């Protein structure tokens, strides 16, 4: 599908024409071809960590990169801004934002967290907030977000409170209850909650959180601002930012939305304080609003932010478009999760309705997963010796808790399996068999060798 | 050919950490250095009909380095988890080690890789802001920058220093400039202003090579003055440093030093290094994008700022290989670029009856050339309009600078073109520019006639 460029013609200066896409759905072999750059022989059941990008979108990205290389000045003056605005406009429509001014493109959710938390940090430094005013987050918030809170909030005198959610989880109500309790505790300590950070889909362990309800509770309880960290959301679950009602909402586009690494959108509801959001890398655009500031943070490769139109072309070659892909991924991952749990005699970490394109599957207790270190060991072993790529989560059982058991003992480890359009049944069968082999051989984590 | 590191023409011994091999004997084949035809091929992706005399803005990258970058990108796409766990950090260490040797830093811990000098500035200025916020610096303490500091750095000073309570002072510099002493005197005066009323000067940011107008600043001397005057921290913004001027961070003596590698060191967009002298450990630099690596030192923090394409930062070894295909490596390239840009600058100034913006010894591979006064460049908008006109109508890419005339000047030169010379340039690029301007003068063209 790639076009060869003739550098001697003026064609290079015009918008490069792409071949007309035939209006039929992608076949199995075409999908395979789109992801043929994935390493063969690897059961790649971890789309959630780093995402994936089809060949046709990569080709589009290369076209943009080539235009920059050919004449960078012309590109930066005449092409770049328009391309970013086009991407932002498509995103705005996808997420049901009111205005394109509310949509900024940044590198990733980690960057978005820094932007939001820097604003909170300034609140403390400049006396707007009092010492011990609080930022609330989930206990399983992404590690980068927790560190960002330390770097910008705790350092500036603020206090951070974690909400511990149950896992395995049986229903949304369990989450809502814990969340309410946590807020009430902070308020009863006489502290103000300046910001609540809520994951739309937690990373490890992965569960879909009822964000709309939790945002509602935040509003009821007088939480000043709400930031939804939806790193995994777009392309995974429906995203309607007005319905969810948060002040800030970020999602990566390279995880489940087929963009190349890396690009994310940060939605900021138009409010009084949204004008004091700044990109930490300051350029001549400082003060022109976050979307404009983010569209120029010095010389760099912006091509991953420019391919959103070609991603939409790609997803529309699937039956049902993005909705169809999400539905199919969800159904498949639940099916695969149940298959594995049954094969191993274990459990799922959440009911099917609380997962999207990822699900947590209990690992046999006989593997003796007793620490984070064990999960790293197991993961490396699976990669190096079985060609299976899957992240593992350690769930210790606290005193007084029953825990979940299989026929041999406590289940303390869960695999987070993902399903994306390139996955096939064999990937999960390979994983099933690898674990069965390890159990059969009497292997426990501590004795696993890695290359 | 083995990868080597050369500093000022001499080679360095292998660094045991990186196992970069010692320089091996050059093969005595007839084509041991890159040929002209090979250079043309390496830059064949440049638009063929554009006189690209603006390497300074966005730099350039040869095809062989781009190919190496693509390989890295494919490696990531093929199996990202494996790349992340097993290859990313060693790749970063390799790049940092090469930079450490190139710039004569003491220890690889002092070298972090970031996106660009703009990011480096944000990192350094953020910790200055913390200094004010946490009471190490008093509100009203001064921070000094050059009047010709890069626009992004000026805004960064506003965002981080002014906002946190610092008092920012600009050092006015003459332009055109006739000698180094003019700059030194202005700088001294600015520091005195900074110390007025018993204030401390906490921070100074000094360009190694200013952007617009472009002049090489005597950084070593200015850093020395800073030390004499008790300035707490000195940051040299050398966006145009490596591959353009001599970079020896120990000799220059600043606390922080940054340079882009995609401008003059043939790396793809974008990659820069930030050097932080070890004795400044206590000043607590952090990358503003915080990840799980927070607290492990800036170098490690910068090596993981979330999922993204780090390939431009991992091809530094390939850029060094490219550079060493030229006679005398980067030293040879710098010297020849400098000679060529001075020659071309003098040719243009003579053809137009104007002058250069600085003496040859105060420029590197960029030089400011006065444009004929009759073109009527009367403000900043005119420079943008003229630049666009040159690009769209004539296929010449060159940035223009507006110099406000002083009272009493007769028929002043108010516009200067910043021409650059890099290995892919040829005299025809500058003849084209010369002829275009001469044609515009003949036609009686003025900037006034250009649409807004």
Interface residues (C-beta under 8 A of the other chain):
Chain A: X7 X8 X12 X13 X37 X38 X39 X42 X44 X46 X49 X50 X51 X53 X58 X66 X68 X69 X70 X71 X72 X73 X74 X76 X77 X107 X108 X109 X110 X111 X113 X114 X117 X118 X125 X143 X144 X147 X148 X150 X151 X152 X155 X156 X252 X254 X260 X261 X262 X278 X280 X281 X282 X283 X284 X286 X287 X297 X298 X299 X300 X301 X304 X380 X383 X389
Chain B: X44 X45 X46 X47 X48 X50 X52 X54 X57 X58 X59 X61 X66 X74 X76 X77 X78 X79 X80 X81 X82 X84 X85 X115 X116 X117 X118 X119 X121 X122 X125 X126 X130 X133 X151 X152 X155 X156 X158 X159 X160 X164 X260 X262 X268 X269 X270 X286 X288 X289 X290 X291 X292 X294 X295 X305 X306 X307 X308 X309 X312 X388 X391 X397
